[in-house]
Every structure is written in structure tokens, then in C-alpha cells.
Amino acid sequence: MPDQKKSPPAVKLFALAALFGVIVGAAAVYVKETGSGNGEATETASASCPLTSAKVAALTPFMKGQVAAMSPASSPRPIALDFNGPDGKPTNVSAFAGKTLLVNLWATWCVPCREEMPALNALQKSLGSDKFEVVAINIDVGDDEKPKAFLDETAVHELGYYRDASMGVFNNMKKEGLAFGLPATLLLDDKGCLIGSMNGPAAWDSDDAKALISAALAPAAGS
């Protein structure tokens, strides 16, 4: 029987993006308002991120093509998220001060998440540095067996293993109006201020994605 042609990753992800409404519906079942240790979202004025508005304006033209679903932040503000690091100990976004972050929430039961993880892995391999990191946070409930097995099976070894089994990190983003289902992604500047957000998958290893991240790493005007 002849082998079937595989769809290019970008085509797959666009097809999966069309199914995002299903994942949103699934999230209503799987993602529940559970306690987590994540505090209530702090209402912080945009004044806390004085340079981010200029950064958002500069990056908006790069939110196109394969990353067109990224929405520029209408009110740049600090984002507080608590989760566990690769050592299993509690950490948070502030621990990455000085780094631009692409924060991505994923779960093994989320098909679009599974499809885009290799692309996130490739982006980290290509652009990861002391100035940029892909922080992919798994929110499966239970132990580490399933998410770690999935990462091994798909050879996703460039990403740090970040985890929040309580799903509180999702609930926190949901309260901020930044997550409606999975995958959910935030682009944060080196001070932890919100630049943009995306719900649904993207081809993070594409030229469009790399151009967006490279632009985000450029010094902000007036800095």
C-alpha cells in the first residue's frame, strides 16, 4: 500500500486552528476553577510597563502570516503566573527577568497542542538564549508520567519542563481574558509585561514566528 503524503506542519496547524472551537469546548470540561496558589490577578496600570506600549506598536506589523492570530496587548501590564520549574520547585514569571518569553500552555489531551510542540521546540533551539526562552507549561492533572512520555516520544528536548498540575496558571490567564482554551500563548517582554496573546496553535518554527521574536528582542525605542 503506497505511503500517504504527510501534510506540511504549517498546513496541519492551520487545519487544527480551525478545530480550536472544539478545544475551547473541551476546556470547559477539562479545565476547572481549581485552587492553585496563584493569587488574584493584580490590577496594574499600564504605567507599570512604560516602554511596552512602544514595543507593542513596533511588533504589531510582525503579527502576520503564520502568527497572524497573535493579538497585540491593548493594555500592556505585568503578568503574574506561578508554576513549577524543571526541578519541581515553585517558580514564576519574575524569575525570568531580563528574558523575553513566549509562554505557552499545553496538555497531552489537546491535539493542537501536541501538533505544535515540535515547532515550539524548534523555535527554542533556533533562538533560545540568555535573552529569550520558550516557557511551555504543561497543565495535565495527575503525575508527570504522561507529559514526560509525550515529550520523549516526540523528541522535544530543547524545552524546559515547566508544570502546573493544578491548572491554576490557566485559570489565572482566563481571569485576565487571555486564555479561552488550549493552546494559549503569551509574548512577554524582558520585564514580564504583556506584548501579545494568542489562542490556538501556530507554526512557531516558521519565518514569520522567527521574525516576530527577533523583533521582540530588538531594543525598544528610548530604552
N, C-alpha and C positions, 0 to 999 in steps of 0.2 A: 504494500500500500504506500503510495508516494507520501513523502512528508508534506505537511501543510505549512505554508509560509507563515512566519511569525510577523505580527504587526509591529512596526517601529514603536519604541517606548512612548514617544510623544503622541502617536495616534492612539495608543492604548489609554494613555492618561486623559486625552480629550474625551474618549468614549466613557471612561469612568467618571469624568466630571459630570457627564450627562446623567449619571446614576446617583449623583450626590444627594438628590432629594430623598432617595431610599435610605441613604446613610443617616440623613437628618432624622428620618422617621425611626431608624434603628436606635439612634442616640436617645430618643425619648424613652426607649425600653431599657437600654443597657446603661445609660448614664443617669445616675440618680443623684439627688442632692444629699450627699453623704458628708459627714464631718471630716475634716482633714488637717486642721491646724493652720490652714490658710485663713488669714483674717479677712474681715470685710474689706472690699475694695476701697482704698482711700481716695477720697475726692480731692484731687490735687490740681491746682490751676496750671494752665499752660505755661505760666511764668516759671515754673519749676524746670522747664526744658526750653530755655530762651533761644538756643541755636537750632532746635529741632524743626521748627516751622520752616526755616530756610532750607534745611536738609530735605524735608518732605517736598517742598516746591521743586528743588533741584532733581529729585528722584522720580517724581510723578511721570515725566516723559519716558522713563525706562520701564514703567509698569505696563508692558505691552507684549504682544505675541504670546509666547508660552507662559508668561507670568502676568497676563492681562487681568487675571482675576484678583490680583493684589490691589487693595483699596488704600489710597493714601489716608493717613490719620487726619481727621478733621480737627481733633484737639490733641496735639502731641502731649503726652503725660507719662510719668514714670509708671512702669508696670511691675507689680509685686507678685511673684509666683514662687511657691515653696514646693520642693520635690527632693528626691534622694539622688545623690551622686553615684558614680561608679563604685565607690567604696561602701555604698549602702547607707551612708550617713546623710542627715538632712543638709540641704544647701538651698540656695535661692538665686534669683537673677543678679542680685547685687554682688554675688561672689565673682561675677564675670566682668566687673568694672574694668573699662579700658578696651573691651572687645565689642565689636558689632556682632549681634546674634541673630540667627534665623531659628526661632523656637518653633518646633513642630510637635503637635500632639498626635499620637498614633496608638492603635491597638491591633492585636492579631486578628480579631474578628472583623475588622474594617478592610474590605477588599481594596478600595483605592489607596488606603494607607500602605498595604502590603506591596502594591504595584509601584508606589513612588519611593519606597525606602532605598532601593539601589541607586536611584537618581540623587537622593539626598547624600548617600554615601559617596557618590562620585563628586558631588559639589564640595564636600568636606575634604576629600582627597586632593582636589584641584586647587581650592582657595583657602583651606583651613590654615590658620597661622596664629600667632600671638595677638593678632588684630581681629580675627574672625573665627567663629565656630558655629556649626550646625548643632543645636541642642535639641535632639529628638527625644521627647519624653513619652515613655510607654505608660498607658493608663489601664492595662489589663488588671482585673481584680485577681486575687489569689497570689500564688508564689511566682518565682522568676522562671520556672521551667519552660512555659510556652513561649514567652518573648525571646528568651535566650536561644531556644532551639530554632526559632524562626530566623533570627539574625545569623546563626551559624549556617543554616540551610541555604540562605541567600547570599552568603559571603559578605555580609555587611559588617566590616571590621574597623572601618575608619571612624565611626561614630562612637562617642562616649555612651555608656549605658546609664541613661537617666530614667527615673521611675517614680510613679505616684500611684500605688495600688488603691488608694482611697478615691481617686479621680477628682480630688479637691481642686487640682490645678485646672481641670476642665470647668468645674463649677465656678471658679473664680473668673476665668475668661468669659464664661457665659454671662455672669453678672455685669461684666464690663461691656457686654454687647459685642464681643469679639469671637465667640465660638457658638455655632449653631448645630454642629455635628462634627464628624471626623472625615478626613484630617483637618486640623485647624493650624494655621501658621501665622506667626508674628515676626516682623522685622523690627529689631530694636537697635538703637544707636549705642555708642560706647558708654553712655551714661544710663542705659536701661530705659530710655524714653522711646515711646512708640512712634515708628515711622509709617508702618503699614500693616495690614492684616489680610488674610486670605482664608476662605472656607472652601474646601475641595482640593483635589490634587493638582500638581503641576509637574512639568518636566524640568526638574531642578538642575539637571546636567546640561541643559540647553544653552546656546549662546545668549539668549535673552536673559536667562537667570543669572548667568555669569556677569553679564553687562550690568544688571541691576546691583548685584553685590559689589562689584568693582566700583560702581558709582557711589555706593553707600560707604565704602572705605576711603573715598577721597575726602580731604579736609573740608569742613564746612566753611563757607564764606564768613569771615570775621572771627574765625577761631584762631 
